[in-house]
Amino acid sequence: MNVARLRHPPGDPRVAGFIDNVPKVNSIAERSPGYVWRFSDEALSVVEGVSFQGLAGDPKLAISLSVWETVEHLWHFVNKTVHGGFLRHREKWFEPYDGPNYVIWSHTLDTPPDISEGWDRLKLLAEKGATPQAFDFAFAGMKRDS
């Protein structure tokens, strides 16, 4: 799960470079090796006709939750596809985040994870540091942006 707070609300041209490309990046994720599933809830769309998801009551909070076969598959998508280019420009679209803004964990594929589980894992990572229950790319032996 990844979370980030936009510097400006959806619909503001200063964040359009991010918002307008969410469908493109999601489409690339869905065609990437190792991709299994991603959270998609149109009820959380905060701008009509735009498939950007914010959280209820906070349209500036962007969330992404997905399942991948391996951490290596996820790392490759995050860093080596068009997503990596957007990641390198995150400072112009997103406010600095106090604490970890993404978390990785092992998940059985019986049922997909939900946002509340993601928040719990992110909180665990923030409070206890990386553990097998909630970790980051470094804990998995990978550099995030290499």
Buried (B, 14 or more C-beta within 10 A) or exposed (E): BBBBBBBBBBBEEEBBEBBEBBEEBBEBBEEBEBBEBBBEEEEBBBEEEBEBBBBEEEBBBBBBBBBBEEBBBBBBBBBEBBBEEBBEEBEEBBEEEEEBBBBBBEBEEEEBBEBEBBBBBBBBBBEEEBEEEBBBBEBBEBEEEE
